[in-house]
Amino acid sequence: MPLNEQWLSFDVDNQRCHGMLHLPLEPLEKPVPCVLMLHGFTGQALEPHRFFAHIARAFAANGIAAFRFDYRGSGNSEGDFSEMTAQREVQDARAALRLLETRADLDRARFGLLGLSMGGMVAALTAGLEPFKALSLLAPTKPQHMLGVVRQAKSESEIDALFDSEFAGTQFPPVIRFNSRRKVLDFGGNPVSSGFFKGLLGLDSVKSAATHQGASVVIHGSDDLTVPVAIGQEYAHALKTRLLEIAGGNHTFDDLEHQNQVIQQLLGFYGSSL
């Protein structure tokens, strides 16, 4: 079956982001709603097991456009991952929104926002700055949880001190190492700087989510070992919405039936709210 998909690019501070716009197959007689999709930490616009592509194509098959893109430093986009901060990803999301607003085939009054994991946190922060008619958070994390190995640090100077000492005596999870040459944490081959952690200090994505005025839903796997389902419950409470638990689901819904459940829930949510 032919697909109606277009590569789109946009610039943020002289670095180019690349993404894919999925449009409905049927001839567009009037502008259609669109969902902006934000990927997670160390992820990219496809996400594991092509989950974002499957979601976007399901949207398009049901009359809803979707745009998924790589933040600067991720996937196909320009930049280095060591430059990544939550603030930069919010900036990228807002730049993507500005791009979508220029298109006559998309209805700005019916825009939705979707984020997975850290993308959920970034979506919550973005929704506090931009109006969206509908917001969905999939297994969303929050800044306090992402501070992780530097959670004991209370200031930017304390974070710098940890990096200067190469985290002497710290027991890292197996996927994390310290790279002394670049002075970054190596998250499975992704360089994470002290600036990322310093940027998390003082951020409150749950409070930001509470300012969202449109429809909302939070979806979380009951067996998520990466981001506790209790964090999803915090967001649902702040948004005054329901938390949909996927029984047995893990952080990125690595099961075909769990993926199908998430997609069906999203189609129902955006189909009724956009």
ZAPAVO-556782 format. One record per residue (C-alpha): residue number from 1; residue in three letters; x negated, y, z. Coordinates in nm, 3 decimals, decimal comma. Layout:
{n=NUM res=ALA X=X Y=Y Z=Z}
...
This chain:
{n=1 res=MET X=0,000 Y=0,000 Z=0,000}
{n=2 res=PRO X=-0,148 Y=0,340 Z=-0,094}
{n=3 res=LEU X=-0,210 Y=0,581 Z=0,189}
{n=4 res=ASN X=-0,180 Y=0,959 Z=0,192}
{n=5 res=GLU X=-0,501 Y=1,054 Z=0,373}
{n=6 res=GLN X=-0,741 Y=1,345 Z=0,336}
{n=7 res=TRP X=-1,088 Y=1,413 Z=0,476}
{n=8 res=LEU X=-1,096 Y=1,756 Z=0,638}
{n=9 res=SER X=-1,389 Y=1,950 Z=0,785}
{n=10 res=PHE X=-1,416 Y=2,263 Z=0,996}
{n=11 res=ASP X=-1,700 Y=2,456 Z=1,155}
{n=12 res=VAL X=-1,758 Y=2,541 Z=1,520}
{n=13 res=ASP X=-2,059 Y=2,761 Z=1,600}
{n=14 res=ASN X=-2,227 Y=2,669 Z=1,270}
{n=15 res=GLN X=-2,185 Y=2,296 Z=1,322}
{n=16 res=ARG X=-1,943 Y=2,099 Z=1,108}
{n=17 res=CYS X=-1,680 Y=1,859 Z=1,242}
{n=18 res=HIS X=-1,530 Y=1,594 Z=1,016}
{n=19 res=GLY X=-1,193 Y=1,426 Z=1,045}
{n=20 res=MET X=-0,910 Y=1,248 Z=0,868}
{n=21 res=LEU X=-0,561 Y=1,389 Z=0,814}
{n=22 res=HIS X=-0,291 Y=1,125 Z=0,775}
{n=23 res=LEU X=0,025 Y=1,242 Z=0,596}
{n=24 res=PRO X=0,355 Y=1,063 Z=0,536}
{n=25 res=LEU X=0,382 Y=0,876 Z=0,207}
{n=26 res=GLU X=0,718 Y=1,022 Z=0,112}
{n=27 res=PRO X=0,711 Y=1,350 Z=-0,086}
{n=28 res=LEU X=0,716 Y=1,634 Z=0,165}
{n=29 res=GLU X=1,027 Y=1,845 Z=0,110}
{n=30 res=LYS X=0,953 Y=2,053 Z=0,419}
{n=31 res=PRO X=0,668 Y=2,085 Z=0,672}
{n=32 res=VAL X=0,628 Y=1,780 Z=0,896}
{n=33 res=PRO X=0,527 Y=1,746 Z=1,262}
{n=34 res=CYS X=0,165 Y=1,663 Z=1,338}
{n=35 res=VAL X=-0,024 Y=1,501 Z=1,626}
{n=36 res=LEU X=-0,382 Y=1,610 Z=1,701}
{n=37 res=MET X=-0,579 Y=1,310 Z=1,835}
{n=38 res=LEU X=-0,876 Y=1,345 Z=2,072}
{n=39 res=HIS X=-1,119 Y=1,056 Z=2,120}
{n=40 res=GLY X=-1,299 Y=0,956 Z=2,437}
{n=41 res=PHE X=-1,648 Y=0,978 Z=2,591}
{n=42 res=THR X=-1,913 Y=0,827 Z=2,357}
{n=43 res=GLY X=-1,627 Y=0,740 Z=2,119}
{n=44 res=GLN X=-1,538 Y=0,863 Z=1,775}
{n=45 res=ALA X=-1,234 Y=0,927 Z=1,559}
{n=46 res=LEU X=-1,176 Y=0,556 Z=1,492}
{n=47 res=GLU X=-1,209 Y=0,446 Z=1,855}
{n=48 res=PRO X=-1,257 Y=0,075 Z=1,947}
{n=49 res=HIS X=-1,092 Y=-0,183 Z=1,721}
{n=50 res=ARG X=-0,989 Y=0,108 Z=1,488}
{n=51 res=PHE X=-0,720 Y=0,194 Z=1,741}
{n=52 res=PHE X=-0,691 Y=0,560 Z=1,639}
{n=53 res=ALA X=-0,662 Y=0,471 Z=1,271}
{n=54 res=HIS X=-0,383 Y=0,225 Z=1,351}
{n=55 res=ILE X=-0,199 Y=0,485 Z=1,561}
{n=56 res=ALA X=-0,238 Y=0,758 Z=1,298}
{n=57 res=ARG X=-0,117 Y=0,533 Z=1,017}
{n=58 res=ALA X=0,181 Y=0,427 Z=1,224}
{n=59 res=PHE X=0,266 Y=0,793 Z=1,276}
{n=60 res=ALA X=0,237 Y=0,865 Z=0,903}
{n=61 res=ALA X=0,457 Y=0,566 Z=0,818}
{n=62 res=ASN X=0,722 Y=0,719 Z=1,041}
{n=63 res=GLY X=0,714 Y=1,072 Z=0,902}
{n=64 res=ILE X=0,463 Y=1,227 Z=1,144}
{n=65 res=ALA X=0,124 Y=1,359 Z=1,031}
{n=66 res=ALA X=-0,184 Y=1,295 Z=1,245}
{n=67 res=PHE X=-0,534 Y=1,441 Z=1,252}
{n=68 res=ARG X=-0,820 Y=1,255 Z=1,418}
{n=69 res=PHE X=-1,171 Y=1,399 Z=1,413}
{n=70 res=ASP X=-1,517 Y=1,359 Z=1,563}
{n=71 res=TYR X=-1,630 Y=1,618 Z=1,818}
{n=72 res=ARG X=-1,964 Y=1,783 Z=1,754}
{n=73 res=GLY X=-2,236 Y=1,532 Z=1,835}
{n=74 res=SER X=-2,005 Y=1,234 Z=1,784}
{n=75 res=GLY X=-1,928 Y=1,009 Z=1,487}
{n=76 res=ASN X=-1,984 Y=1,177 Z=1,152}
{n=77 res=SER X=-1,989 Y=1,533 Z=1,285}
{n=78 res=GLU X=-2,296 Y=1,752 Z=1,316}
{n=79 res=GLY X=-2,478 Y=1,818 Z=1,642}
{n=80 res=ASP X=-2,641 Y=1,598 Z=1,904}
{n=81 res=PHE X=-2,455 Y=1,414 Z=2,178}
{n=82 res=SER X=-2,689 Y=1,567 Z=2,437}
{n=83 res=GLU X=-2,513 Y=1,900 Z=2,371}
{n=84 res=MET X=-2,174 Y=1,755 Z=2,463}
{n=85 res=THR X=-1,971 Y=1,911 Z=2,745}
{n=86 res=ALA X=-1,601 Y=1,908 Z=2,823}
{n=87 res=GLN X=-1,588 Y=2,278 Z=2,740}
{n=88 res=ARG X=-1,738 Y=2,218 Z=2,395}
{n=89 res=GLU X=-1,485 Y=1,945 Z=2,325}
{n=90 res=VAL X=-1,200 Y=2,178 Z=2,421}
{n=91 res=GLN X=-1,353 Y=2,433 Z=2,184}
{n=92 res=ASP X=-1,361 Y=2,171 Z=1,907}
{n=93 res=ALA X=-0,999 Y=2,071 Z=1,974}
{n=94 res=ARG X=-0,885 Y=2,432 Z=1,953}
{n=95 res=ALA X=-1,081 Y=2,480 Z=1,628}
{n=96 res=ALA X=-0,912 Y=2,170 Z=1,485}
{n=97 res=LEU X=-0,577 Y=2,319 Z=1,585}
{n=98 res=ARG X=-0,661 Y=2,644 Z=1,404}
{n=99 res=LEU X=-0,737 Y=2,439 Z=1,091}
{n=100 res=LEU X=-0,405 Y=2,254 Z=1,109}
{n=101 res=GLU X=-0,218 Y=2,581 Z=1,156}
{n=102 res=THR X=-0,337 Y=2,697 Z=0,813}
{n=103 res=ARG X=-0,158 Y=2,414 Z=0,632}
{n=104 res=ALA X=0,182 Y=2,485 Z=0,479}
{n=105 res=ASP X=0,272 Y=2,115 Z=0,488}
{n=106 res=LEU X=0,256 Y=2,101 Z=0,870}
{n=107 res=ASP X=0,515 Y=2,247 Z=1,107}
{n=108 res=ARG X=0,332 Y=2,438 Z=1,383}
{n=109 res=ALA X=0,649 Y=2,444 Z=1,592}
{n=110 res=ARG X=0,631 Y=2,064 Z=1,611}
{n=111 res=PHE X=0,270 Y=1,991 Z=1,700}
{n=112 res=GLY X=0,176 Y=1,718 Z=1,945}
{n=113 res=LEU X=-0,147 Y=1,638 Z=2,126}
{n=114 res=LEU X=-0,284 Y=1,294 Z=2,217}
{n=115 res=GLY X=-0,599 Y=1,204 Z=2,408}
{n=116 res=LEU X=-0,765 Y=0,879 Z=2,515}
{n=117 res=SER X=-0,985 Y=0,852 Z=2,826}
{n=118 res=MET X=-1,205 Y=1,165 Z=2,834}
{n=119 res=GLY X=-1,002 Y=1,272 Z=2,534}
{n=120 res=GLY X=-0,704 Y=1,265 Z=2,769}
{n=121 res=MET X=-0,889 Y=1,496 Z=3,007}
{n=122 res=VAL X=-0,980 Y=1,727 Z=2,717}
{n=123 res=ALA X=-0,619 Y=1,715 Z=2,596}
{n=124 res=ALA X=-0,498 Y=1,819 Z=2,943}
{n=125 res=LEU X=-0,744 Y=2,110 Z=2,946}
{n=126 res=THR X=-0,647 Y=2,209 Z=2,592}
{n=127 res=ALA X=-0,275 Y=2,191 Z=2,669}
{n=128 res=GLY X=-0,337 Y=2,444 Z=2,943}
{n=129 res=LEU X=-0,461 Y=2,688 Z=2,679}
{n=130 res=GLU X=-0,248 Y=2,612 Z=2,373}
{n=131 res=PRO X=0,126 Y=2,542 Z=2,335}
{n=132 res=PHE X=0,218 Y=2,191 Z=2,220}
{n=133 res=LYS X=0,565 Y=2,051 Z=2,191}
{n=134 res=ALA X=0,455 Y=1,707 Z=2,313}
{n=135 res=LEU X=0,154 Y=1,569 Z=2,502}
{n=136 res=SER X=0,050 Y=1,207 Z=2,552}
{n=137 res=LEU X=-0,240 Y=1,094 Z=2,769}
{n=138 res=LEU X=-0,378 Y=0,741 Z=2,726}
{n=139 res=ALA X=-0,584 Y=0,615 Z=3,023}
{n=140 res=PRO X=-0,687 Y=0,973 Z=3,104}
{n=141 res=THR X=-0,986 Y=1,043 Z=3,325}
{n=142 res=LYS X=-1,058 Y=1,360 Z=3,522}
{n=143 res=PRO X=-1,373 Y=1,564 Z=3,598}
{n=144 res=GLN X=-1,416 Y=1,434 Z=3,953}
{n=145 res=HIS X=-1,422 Y=1,075 Z=3,824}
{n=146 res=MET X=-1,660 Y=1,158 Z=3,538}
{n=147 res=LEU X=-1,917 Y=1,309 Z=3,773}
{n=148 res=GLY X=-2,004 Y=0,946 Z=3,843}
{n=149 res=VAL X=-2,373 Y=0,907 Z=3,923}
{n=150 res=VAL X=-2,404 Y=1,274 Z=4,030}
{n=151 res=ARG X=-2,085 Y=1,279 Z=4,238}
{n=152 res=GLN X=-2,285 Y=1,358 Z=4,550}
{n=153 res=ALA X=-2,412 Y=1,681 Z=4,393}
{n=154 res=LYS X=-2,210 Y=1,990 Z=4,486}
{n=155 res=SER X=-2,384 Y=2,254 Z=4,275}
{n=156 res=GLU X=-2,562 Y=2,302 Z=3,944}
{n=157 res=SER X=-2,897 Y=2,325 Z=4,123}
{n=158 res=GLU X=-2,839 Y=1,991 Z=4,295}
{n=159 res=ILE X=-2,761 Y=1,832 Z=3,958}
{n=160 res=ASP X=-3,080 Y=1,981 Z=3,811}
{n=161 res=ALA X=-3,274 Y=1,840 Z=4,106}
{n=162 res=LEU X=-3,142 Y=1,491 Z=4,035}
{n=163 res=PHE X=-3,255 Y=1,513 Z=3,672}
{n=164 res=ASP X=-3,594 Y=1,656 Z=3,775}
{n=165 res=SER X=-3,647 Y=1,367 Z=4,015}
{n=166 res=GLU X=-3,538 Y=1,116 Z=3,751}
{n=167 res=PHE X=-3,276 Y=0,994 Z=4,000}
{n=168 res=ALA X=-3,540 Y=0,821 Z=4,212}
{n=169 res=GLY X=-3,384 Y=0,534 Z=4,403}
{n=170 res=THR X=-3,050 Y=0,560 Z=4,222}
{n=171 res=GLN X=-2,892 Y=0,230 Z=4,127}
{n=172 res=PHE X=-2,743 Y=0,287 Z=3,782}
{n=173 res=PRO X=-2,481 Y=0,061 Z=3,622}
{n=174 res=PRO X=-2,644 Y=-0,166 Z=3,360}
{n=175 res=VAL X=-2,535 Y=0,052 Z=3,067}
{n=176 res=ILE X=-2,702 Y=0,366 Z=3,212}
{n=177 res=ARG X=-3,075 Y=0,443 Z=3,220}
{n=178 res=PHE X=-3,283 Y=0,757 Z=3,261}
{n=179 res=ASN X=-3,491 Y=0,868 Z=2,963}
{n=180 res=SER X=-3,789 Y=1,055 Z=3,104}
{n=181 res=ARG X=-3,909 Y=1,177 Z=2,762}
{n=182 res=ARG X=-3,586 Y=1,364 Z=2,687}
{n=183 res=LYS X=-3,478 Y=1,422 Z=3,049}
{n=184 res=VAL X=-3,132 Y=1,281 Z=2,979}
{n=185 res=LEU X=-2,925 Y=0,991 Z=3,100}
{n=186 res=ASP X=-2,905 Y=0,717 Z=2,839}
{n=187 res=PHE X=-2,544 Y=0,595 Z=2,832}
{n=188 res=GLY X=-2,581 Y=0,290 Z=2,613}
{n=189 res=GLY X=-2,783 Y=0,486 Z=2,358}
{n=190 res=ASN X=-2,596 Y=0,816 Z=2,400}
{n=191 res=PRO X=-2,804 Y=1,100 Z=2,552}
{n=192 res=VAL X=-2,612 Y=1,282 Z=2,827}
{n=193 res=SER X=-2,766 Y=1,601 Z=2,965}
{n=194 res=SER X=-2,742 Y=1,767 Z=3,303}
{n=195 res=GLY X=-2,531 Y=2,033 Z=3,129}
{n=196 res=PHE X=-2,249 Y=1,785 Z=3,084}
{n=197 res=PHE X=-2,224 Y=1,722 Z=3,458}
{n=198 res=LYS X=-2,270 Y=2,087 Z=3,549}
{n=199 res=GLY X=-1,982 Y=2,172 Z=3,317}
{n=200 res=LEU X=-1,752 Y=1,939 Z=3,510}
{n=201 res=LEU X=-1,798 Y=2,125 Z=3,837}
{n=202 res=GLY X=-1,490 Y=2,330 Z=3,914}
{n=203 res=LEU X=-1,281 Y=2,189 Z=3,628}
{n=204 res=ASP X=-0,929 Y=2,072 Z=3,721}
{n=205 res=SER X=-0,766 Y=1,898 Z=3,426}
{n=206 res=VAL X=-0,474 Y=1,770 Z=3,634}
{n=207 res=LYS X=-0,387 Y=2,126 Z=3,737}
{n=208 res=SER X=-0,423 Y=2,234 Z=3,375}
{n=209 res=ALA X=-0,189 Y=1,958 Z=3,258}
{n=210 res=ALA X=0,076 Y=2,083 Z=3,500}
{n=211 res=THR X=0,105 Y=2,406 Z=3,297}
{n=212 res=HIS X=0,216 Y=2,215 Z=2,985}
{n=213 res=GLN X=0,577 Y=2,312 Z=2,904}
{n=214 res=GLY X=0,669 Y=2,046 Z=2,649}
{n=215 res=ALA X=0,753 Y=1,676 Z=2,661}
{n=216 res=SER X=0,488 Y=1,444 Z=2,803}
{n=217 res=VAL X=0,405 Y=1,081 Z=2,870}
{n=218 res=VAL X=0,112 Y=0,903 Z=3,035}
{n=219 res=ILE X=0,019 Y=0,548 Z=2,929}
{n=220 res=HIS X=-0,231 Y=0,341 Z=3,128}
{n=221 res=GLY X=-0,336 Y=-0,023 Z=3,138}
{n=222 res=SER X=-0,262 Y=-0,185 Z=3,473}
{n=223 res=ASP X=-0,602 Y=-0,363 Z=3,466}
{n=224 res=ASP X=-0,813 Y=-0,062 Z=3,367}
{n=225 res=LEU X=-1,150 Y=-0,102 Z=3,544}
{n=226 res=THR X=-1,303 Y=0,209 Z=3,385}
{n=227 res=VAL X=-1,047 Y=0,470 Z=3,492}
{n=228 res=PRO X=-0,820 Y=0,367 Z=3,780}
{n=229 res=VAL X=-0,449 Y=0,373 Z=3,702}
{n=230 res=ALA X=-0,411 Y=0,599 Z=4,007}
{n=231 res=ILE X=-0,559 Y=0,881 Z=3,797}
{n=232 res=GLY X=-0,290 Y=0,825 Z=3,536}
{n=233 res=GLN X=-0,038 Y=0,849 Z=3,816}
{n=234 res=GLU X=-0,186 Y=1,185 Z=3,922}
{n=235 res=TYR X=-0,134 Y=1,322 Z=3,572}
{n=236 res=ALA X=0,219 Y=1,183 Z=3,550}
{n=237 res=HIS X=0,306 Y=1,348 Z=3,882}
{n=238 res=ALA X=0,157 Y=1,681 Z=3,770}
{n=239 res=LEU X=0,345 Y=1,666 Z=3,439}
{n=240 res=LYS X=0,666 Y=1,555 Z=3,613}
{n=241 res=THR X=0,689 Y=1,265 Z=3,371}
{n=242 res=ARG X=0,678 Y=0,888 Z=3,379}
{n=243 res=LEU X=0,373 Y=0,665 Z=3,383}
{n=244 res=LEU X=0,404 Y=0,374 Z=3,142}
{n=245 res=GLU X=0,186 Y=0,086 Z=3,258}
{n=246 res=ILE X=0,078 Y=-0,171 Z=3,002}
{n=247 res=ALA X=0,077 Y=-0,492 Z=3,204}
{n=248 res=GLY X=-0,268 Y=-0,653 Z=3,186}
{n=249 res=GLY X=-0,402 Y=-0,373 Z=2,967}
{n=250 res=ASN X=-0,763 Y=-0,259 Z=3,003}
{n=251 res=HIS X=-0,914 Y=0,084 Z=2,938}
{n=252 res=THR X=-0,904 Y=0,078 Z=2,558}
{n=253 res=PHE X=-0,623 Y=-0,177 Z=2,524}
{n=254 res=ASP X=-0,845 Y=-0,449 Z=2,379}
{n=255 res=ASP X=-0,561 Y=-0,687 Z=2,302}
{n=256 res=LEU X=-0,341 Y=-0,691 Z=1,992}
{n=257 res=GLU X=-0,017 Y=-0,709 Z=2,187}
{n=258 res=HIS X=-0,123 Y=-0,430 Z=2,422}
{n=259 res=GLN X=-0,214 Y=-0,214 Z=2,121}
{n=260 res=ASN X=0,125 Y=-0,281 Z=1,967}
{n=261 res=GLN X=0,299 Y=-0,186 Z=2,291}
{n=262 res=VAL X=0,109 Y=0,144 Z=2,307}
{n=263 res=ILE X=0,186 Y=0,225 Z=1,942}
{n=264 res=GLN X=0,555 Y=0,149 Z=1,985}
{n=265 res=GLN X=0,572 Y=0,367 Z=2,295}
{n=266 res=LEU X=0,398 Y=0,653 Z=2,111}
{n=267 res=LEU X=0,628 Y=0,624 Z=1,809}
{n=268 res=GLY X=0,932 Y=0,641 Z=2,035}
{n=269 res=PHE X=0,792 Y=0,932 Z=2,233}
{n=270 res=TYR X=0,685 Y=1,152 Z=1,942}
{n=271 res=GLY X=0,982 Y=1,047 Z=1,729}
{n=272 res=SER X=1,217 Y=1,187 Z=1,992}
{n=273 res=SER X=1,014 Y=1,489 Z=2,105}
{n=274 res=LEU X=0,878 Y=1,641 Z=1,781}
